Amino acid sequence: MFSFAKKLVDRLDGSASDSKAADSYFKSALQLNNNGYGLRVVQVVPHSVAHQHGFEAWFDYIVRINNHELPMLNPSLSTYSYNINEDGSISYGGGATQGQVGAINYDLLLQEIKTIFNTEKQLVLDVWSAKGGIIRQIVLPLTDFKESTNVYDENTIKLFDNNFSALGLTLESQHLTTSTYVWRILTTHQGSPAFSSQLIPHSDYIIGCDSAFPNDTDGKGLLAQGGEALLSRTVVNYYNQHYSSAQEDNVPITLYVYNHDYDILRPVTVNLTRSWGTGQNKGILGCDVGYGLLHRIPEVIGKFDKVSIVDDLLFESSQTFGYEIPSSTPTPNPIDSEKVVNPIAPPPISASIPHRPAAAPKKKKHVVAAADALGGLNDYMNEELAKSKELDTSLPASSGHGTPPPPPPPTASK
């Protein structure tokens, strides 16, 4: 029983020993690129080509290019099993490191992009978004680069040097589980630093933090890993470090906060202090946060309606499908036979969900029954109305409901 409970908890936390455990949030992307790596969009240059096509820093991961997996530097490591630790790090079997498994062969990647540039004229990228785990396709036309730069053949590869800088992208190879390193604001205590900085419960997610001191070289790039206790541990260590040197209770820190209701990412400066309230366990941030499976960033409804959505990355198969006619059934006519016997090819990757025909006869039967019932009710009401009118006309005039007697004549004045 306890073994089953542990496996269930591991599955919910994303740390199952089976590296290819199904998770609807990641779709099938955990089976790609050495079991779940992608090129995470770290920065998008404003008004660049990438910005115009909807790339989002922090949340987007490129998982395939022109229907091909990313060329990994060590593809043989894809067979290694792995476990996700509490701090977000990944332990691989066989002594392999996370850096070795996630290394991208950029020479092969740029060579493939060069071939696409000279043949396909467009770059198709499958992008997984941490906002609900949606996979969409972004098509980048490469003819614009050719016309604007006037470079060909071997010089074309320079367009995508330094992590696609010509597109306005800065990319980094990271595992998709890094998208779950978010802390959802559940409550803010009145008068606390989190309350004063106007953090919004239930719709705000802390996805990163940084030092508010411009000359602070040690506080840059915080929250590089994950884990439920990472945020509190980082904030406390940051406060203690600056309090010991400045001896000042108000220590500012910059939190990067994503709001789901408005779909915006904003920096929030919070002044950490221990004197905001009384009592024990009040914390220097003054808010309750949630972390884990139930607190992932949900989908933004309608955000990707105008782009091609990939329902399942791995829905590809060369196998044909068909139906066999039982020998006991009568032989259909040639037209019906052709429709049934011929193999049916699977739908393309970007196809929408197949239409399921509704049970028309059953629905029609209910509609007719409802109409008949309504018609019978109308007949019954009309019949009762006619009976009521007949009774009203047959009542005698001398009944108690007749004309009231006239008033008495006025008396003569005396």
C-alpha positions as CSV (number, residue, x, y, z in Angstrom):
1,M,0.0,0.0,0.0
2,F,2.8,2.4,0.9
3,S,4.6,1.5,-2.2
4,F,1.6,2.4,-4.3
5,A,1.2,5.7,-2.5
6,K,4.8,6.6,-3.1
7,K,4.5,5.8,-6.8
8,L,1.4,8.0,-7.0
9,V,3.1,10.9,-5.3
10,D,6.1,10.5,-7.6
11,R,3.9,10.5,-10.6
12,L,2.0,13.7,-9.5
13,D,5.3,15.5,-8.7
14,G,6.8,14.6,-12.0
15,S,9.6,12.5,-10.5
16,A,8.6,9.0,-11.5
17,S,11.4,6.6,-12.1
18,D,10.0,6.0,-15.6
19,S,11.4,8.9,-17.6
20,K,8.7,8.6,-20.2
21,A,5.8,8.7,-17.8
22,A,2.7,10.3,-19.3
23,D,1.9,13.8,-18.3
24,S,-0.9,15.7,-20.2
25,Y,0.7,19.0,-19.3
26,F,3.8,18.2,-21.3
27,K,1.9,16.4,-24.1
28,S,4.4,14.1,-25.8
29,A,7.3,16.5,-25.6
30,L,8.9,14.5,-22.8
31,Q,9.7,11.8,-25.3
32,L,11.7,14.2,-27.6
33,N,15.2,15.5,-27.4
34,N,16.7,13.2,-24.9
35,N,13.5,12.9,-22.9
36,G,12.2,16.4,-22.5
37,Y,14.8,19.1,-23.5
38,G,14.1,22.1,-25.6
39,L,15.5,25.5,-26.5
40,R,14.0,27.8,-24.0
41,V,13.3,31.4,-25.1
42,V,15.3,33.4,-22.6
43,Q,14.9,36.8,-24.3
44,V,12.9,38.3,-27.1
45,V,14.1,41.6,-28.7
46,P,11.2,44.0,-29.0
47,H,9.9,44.6,-32.5
48,S,12.0,41.8,-33.9
49,V,10.8,39.0,-36.2
50,A,10.4,36.7,-33.2
51,H,8.4,39.3,-31.3
52,Q,6.1,39.8,-34.3
53,H,5.4,36.1,-34.5
54,G,4.4,35.8,-30.8
55,F,7.4,34.3,-29.1
56,E,7.4,34.8,-25.3
57,A,10.4,34.8,-23.1
58,W,10.4,32.5,-20.0
59,F,7.4,30.5,-21.2
60,D,8.2,29.2,-24.7
61,Y,10.4,26.1,-25.6
62,I,11.3,25.1,-29.1
63,V,11.0,21.4,-29.3
64,R,11.1,20.6,-33.0
65,I,12.3,22.3,-36.2
66,N,10.6,21.5,-39.5
67,N,9.1,18.3,-38.0
68,H,12.5,17.1,-36.8
69,E,13.7,16.7,-33.3
70,L,16.6,18.9,-32.1
71,P,20.0,17.5,-32.9
72,M,21.4,16.4,-29.6
73,L,25.1,16.3,-29.0
74,N,24.8,12.9,-27.2
75,P,21.7,11.2,-28.6
76,S,22.6,7.9,-27.1
77,L,21.9,9.3,-23.6
78,S,18.2,9.3,-24.5
79,T,18.0,5.7,-23.2
80,Y,19.2,6.7,-19.7
81,S,16.6,6.7,-17.0
82,Y,16.4,9.8,-14.8
83,N,14.8,11.1,-11.6
84,I,13.8,14.6,-10.7
85,N,15.0,15.7,-7.3
86,E,13.3,17.9,-4.9
87,D,15.5,20.9,-5.8
88,G,14.6,20.5,-9.5
89,S,17.9,19.0,-10.5
90,I,17.8,15.8,-12.6
91,S,19.9,12.7,-11.7
92,Y,20.7,10.4,-14.7
93,G,21.8,6.8,-14.6
94,G,25.2,5.8,-15.8
95,G,26.9,8.8,-14.4
96,A,25.7,11.2,-17.1
97,T,25.3,14.8,-16.1
98,Q,22.4,17.1,-16.9
99,G,24.6,19.2,-19.0
100,Q,25.7,16.3,-21.2
101,V,22.2,15.1,-21.8
102,G,20.8,18.5,-22.6
103,A,23.7,19.6,-24.9
104,I,22.5,20.7,-28.4
105,N,24.7,20.1,-31.5
106,Y,24.5,23.6,-32.8
107,D,26.7,22.8,-35.8
108,L,24.1,20.3,-37.1
109,L,21.3,22.7,-36.1
110,L,22.7,25.6,-38.1
111,Q,23.5,23.3,-41.0
112,E,19.9,22.2,-41.1
113,I,18.7,25.8,-41.0
114,K,21.0,26.6,-43.8
115,T,19.5,23.8,-45.9
116,I,16.0,25.0,-45.1
117,F,16.9,28.5,-46.0
118,N,18.0,27.5,-49.5
119,T,15.1,25.0,-50.2
120,E,12.0,25.4,-48.1
121,K,12.1,29.2,-47.8
122,Q,10.4,29.0,-44.4
123,L,11.2,27.7,-40.9
124,V,8.5,25.8,-39.1
125,L,9.0,25.6,-35.3
126,D,7.0,23.5,-32.8
127,V,6.9,25.6,-29.7
128,W,5.7,24.3,-26.3
129,S,4.3,26.9,-24.0
130,A,4.3,26.7,-20.2
131,K,0.9,28.5,-20.2
132,G,-1.2,25.4,-20.0
133,G,1.2,23.2,-21.9
134,I,0.0,24.2,-25.4
135,I,2.0,23.2,-28.4
136,R,1.7,25.5,-31.4
137,Q,3.5,25.9,-34.7
138,I,5.2,29.2,-35.7
139,V,6.2,29.7,-39.3
140,L,9.0,32.1,-40.0
141,P,9.5,33.1,-43.7
142,L,13.2,33.2,-44.6
143,T,12.8,35.1,-47.8
144,D,12.7,38.3,-45.9
145,F,16.2,37.7,-44.6
146,K,17.5,36.8,-48.0
147,E,16.1,40.0,-49.6
148,S,17.3,42.2,-46.8
149,T,20.8,40.8,-46.2
150,N,21.6,39.6,-49.7
151,V,23.6,36.7,-48.4
152,Y,23.6,33.2,-49.9
153,D,25.0,29.7,-49.3
154,E,27.7,29.5,-46.7
155,N,27.2,33.1,-45.5
156,T,23.5,32.3,-44.8
157,I,24.5,30.4,-41.6
158,K,25.7,33.7,-40.1
159,L,22.0,34.8,-39.8
160,F,21.5,32.4,-36.9
161,D,24.7,32.6,-35.1
162,N,24.6,33.3,-31.3
163,N,21.3,31.5,-30.7
164,F,19.2,32.9,-33.5
165,S,20.1,36.5,-32.7
166,A,19.0,37.6,-36.2
167,L,15.5,36.5,-35.3
168,G,15.6,38.4,-32.1
169,L,15.8,35.3,-29.9
170,T,18.1,34.3,-27.1
171,L,17.8,30.5,-26.5
172,E,19.1,28.1,-23.9
173,S,18.8,24.4,-23.7
174,Q,16.7,23.5,-20.7
175,H,14.5,20.6,-19.6
176,L,10.8,21.3,-19.8
177,T,10.3,20.7,-16.1
178,T,12.0,24.0,-15.5
179,S,8.7,25.6,-16.5
180,T,7.1,24.3,-13.3
181,Y,9.4,26.4,-11.1
182,V,6.6,28.8,-10.3
183,W,5.1,29.8,-6.9
184,R,1.4,30.8,-6.9
185,I,0.3,33.5,-4.5
186,L,-2.5,32.1,-2.3
187,T,-2.9,34.7,0.4
188,T,-1.2,37.9,1.4
189,H,-1.3,39.0,5.1
190,Q,-2.4,42.5,5.8
191,G,0.4,44.9,6.4
192,S,3.1,42.5,5.1
193,P,5.6,43.3,2.4
194,A,3.7,41.2,-0.1
195,F,0.5,43.0,0.8
196,S,2.1,46.4,0.5
197,S,3.6,45.5,-2.9
198,Q,0.1,44.6,-4.1
199,L,0.7,41.0,-5.0
200,I,-2.7,39.5,-6.1
201,P,-3.8,36.2,-4.5
202,H,-4.7,33.2,-6.8
203,S,-3.8,35.0,-10.1
204,D,-0.1,36.0,-9.5
205,Y,2.7,33.6,-10.0
206,I,6.3,34.3,-8.9
207,I,8.5,32.9,-11.7
208,G,11.8,34.4,-10.8
209,C,13.6,37.0,-8.7
210,D,16.6,39.2,-8.9
211,S,18.6,41.6,-6.8
212,A,17.2,45.2,-6.5
213,F,20.8,46.6,-6.0
214,P,22.4,47.5,-9.4
215,N,25.9,46.8,-8.1
216,D,25.0,43.5,-6.6
217,T,27.1,40.9,-8.5
218,D,26.2,38.0,-6.2
219,G,22.4,38.3,-6.4
220,K,21.9,38.0,-10.2
221,G,20.2,35.0,-11.8
222,L,18.3,33.7,-8.8
223,L,15.8,30.8,-8.9
224,A,17.9,28.9,-11.4
225,Q,16.4,25.6,-10.1
226,G,13.2,24.6,-8.4
227,G,11.7,22.9,-5.4
228,E,9.0,23.9,-3.0
229,A,11.4,25.5,-0.4
230,L,13.6,27.3,-3.0
231,L,11.7,30.6,-2.9
232,S,11.7,30.9,0.9
233,R,15.3,29.8,1.2
234,T,16.4,32.2,-1.4
235,V,14.5,35.2,0.0
236,V,15.8,34.5,3.5
237,N,19.4,34.1,2.4
238,Y,19.1,37.3,0.3
239,Y,17.7,39.2,3.3
240,N,20.3,38.0,5.8
241,Q,23.2,38.8,3.4
242,H,22.1,42.4,2.9
243,Y,21.0,43.0,6.4
244,S,24.3,41.9,7.8
245,S,26.2,44.3,5.6
246,A,23.8,47.4,5.7
247,Q,22.2,46.8,9.1
248,E,18.9,48.0,7.7
249,D,15.7,46.1,8.1
250,N,14.0,47.1,4.7
251,V,15.8,45.1,2.1
252,P,14.4,45.4,-1.5
253,I,14.2,42.5,-3.8
254,T,12.8,42.3,-7.3
255,L,10.3,39.5,-8.0
256,Y,9.2,38.7,-11.6
257,V,5.5,38.1,-11.3
258,Y,3.2,36.7,-13.9
259,N,-0.5,37.5,-13.7
260,H,-2.8,35.0,-15.4
261,D,-5.9,37.1,-15.4
262,Y,-4.2,39.9,-17.5
263,D,-1.6,37.6,-19.1
264,I,1.3,40.0,-18.3
265,L,4.7,39.7,-16.7
266,R,5.8,42.5,-14.4
267,P,8.7,43.2,-12.0
268,V,7.6,43.8,-8.5
269,T,9.9,45.4,-5.8
270,V,9.2,44.0,-2.4
271,N,10.8,45.5,0.7
272,L,11.7,42.5,2.9
273,T,11.3,43.2,6.6
274,R,10.8,41.3,9.9
275,S,9.0,44.1,11.7
276,W,5.8,44.2,9.7
277,G,3.7,42.4,12.3
278,T,3.7,40.5,15.5
279,G,3.7,36.8,16.3
280,Q,5.7,33.9,15.2
281,N,6.1,32.3,11.7
282,K,5.0,35.6,10.0
283,G,7.8,35.4,7.5
284,I,9.7,38.3,5.9
285,L,7.6,38.1,2.7
286,G,4.3,37.8,4.4
287,C,2.3,35.6,1.9
288,D,1.3,32.0,1.4
289,V,2.4,30.3,-1.8
290,G,1.6,27.1,-3.6
291,Y,4.0,24.9,-5.6
292,G,3.6,21.7,-7.6
293,L,1.1,20.0,-9.8
294,L,-2.0,21.9,-8.7
295,H,-0.2,25.3,-9.1
296,R,1.1,25.2,-12.7
297,I,0.3,28.1,-14.9
298,P,-3.0,27.3,-16.6
299,E,-4.0,27.9,-20.2
300,V,-4.9,31.4,-21.3
301,I,-8.2,30.8,-23.1
302,G,-8.2,32.2,-26.6
303,K,-4.6,33.2,-26.6
304,F,-3.5,30.8,-29.4
305,D,-6.8,30.8,-31.4
306,K,-5.1,32.4,-34.5
307,V,-2.2,30.0,-34.7
308,S,-1.9,26.3,-35.6
309,I,-2.2,24.1,-32.5
310,V,-0.5,20.7,-32.4
311,D,-2.6,18.3,-30.4
312,D,-0.1,15.5,-30.2
313,L,3.5,15.8,-31.4
314,L,4.0,12.1,-31.8
315,F,0.8,11.3,-33.7
316,E,2.7,9.9,-36.7
317,S,2.5,6.4,-38.1
318,S,3.1,4.8,-41.5
319,Q,0.7,2.0,-40.5
320,T,-2.6,1.9,-42.4
321,F,-5.9,1.2,-40.8
322,G,-9.1,-0.4,-42.1
323,Y,-12.2,-2.4,-41.2
324,E,-12.9,-6.0,-42.0
325,I,-16.4,-7.1,-43.0
326,P,-17.7,-10.1,-41.0
327,S,-18.6,-13.1,-43.2
328,S,-22.1,-13.3,-41.7
329,T,-23.1,-9.8,-42.8
330,P,-24.5,-9.3,-46.3
331,T,-22.2,-8.0,-49.0
332,P,-22.6,-4.2,-49.4
333,N,-22.8,-2.5,-52.8
334,P,-19.5,-1.6,-54.5
335,I,-19.7,2.0,-53.3
336,D,-20.1,1.1,-49.7
337,S,-17.5,-1.6,-49.9
338,E,-14.9,0.8,-51.3
339,K,-15.6,3.2,-48.4
340,V,-15.2,0.4,-45.8
341,V,-12.3,-1.6,-47.0
342,N,-9.9,1.1,-48.2
343,P,-7.3,2.0,-45.4
344,I,-7.7,5.3,-43.6
345,A,-4.6,7.4,-43.2
346,P,-4.1,9.1,-39.8
347,P,-4.8,12.9,-39.7
348,P,-1.9,15.3,-40.0
349,I,-0.2,16.7,-36.9
350,S,-1.7,20.1,-37.1
351,A,-5.2,18.8,-37.9
352,S,-8.0,19.7,-35.6
353,I,-9.9,17.2,-33.6
354,P,-11.9,14.9,-35.8
355,H,-15.6,15.6,-36.0
356,R,-17.7,13.1,-34.2
357,P,-21.1,12.6,-35.8
358,A,-24.0,13.2,-33.4
359,A,-26.6,10.5,-32.8
360,A,-29.2,12.1,-35.1
361,P,-31.9,9.5,-35.0
362,K,-31.9,9.5,-31.2
363,K,-31.9,13.3,-30.9
364,K,-34.7,13.5,-33.5
365,K,-36.7,11.0,-31.5
366,H,-36.5,13.1,-28.4
367,V,-37.5,16.3,-30.3
368,V,-40.5,14.6,-31.7
369,A,-41.6,13.3,-28.4
370,A,-41.2,16.7,-26.8
371,A,-43.3,18.2,-29.6
372,D,-46.0,15.6,-29.2
373,A,-46.1,16.2,-25.5
374,L,-46.4,19.9,-26.0
375,G,-49.2,19.5,-28.5
376,G,-51.2,17.3,-26.2
377,L,-50.8,19.9,-23.4
378,N,-52.1,22.6,-25.7
379,D,-55.1,20.6,-26.6
380,Y,-55.9,19.9,-23.0
381,M,-55.6,23.6,-22.0
382,N,-57.9,24.6,-24.9
383,E,-60.5,22.0,-23.9
384,E,-60.5,23.2,-20.3
385,L,-60.8,26.8,-21.4
386,A,-63.9,26.0,-23.6
387,K,-65.5,24.2,-20.6
388,S,-64.9,27.2,-18.4
389,K,-66.5,29.6,-20.9
390,E,-69.5,27.3,-21.2
391,L,-70.0,27.2,-17.4
392,D,-69.8,31.0,-17.3
393,T,-72.6,31.5,-19.9
394,S,-74.9,29.0,-18.2
395,L,-75.0,30.6,-14.8
396,P,-78.5,32.1,-13.9
397,A,-78.9,35.9,-13.5
398,S,-80.4,35.4,-10.0
399,S,-77.4,33.9,-8.6
400,G,-75.5,35.5,-5.7
401,H,-73.2,37.1,-8.2
402,G,-76.0,39.2,-9.8
403,T,-76.4,43.0,-9.9
404,P,-76.3,44.6,-6.5
405,P,-79.4,46.5,-5.2
406,P,-79.6,50.2,-5.8
407,P,-78.7,52.7,-3.1
408,P,-81.5,54.1,-0.8
409,P,-83.2,57.3,-1.9
410,P,-81.9,60.5,-0.3
411,T,-83.9,61.7,2.8
412,A,-85.5,65.2,2.7
413,S,-83.8,67.8,4.8
414,K,-85.7,69.0,7.9
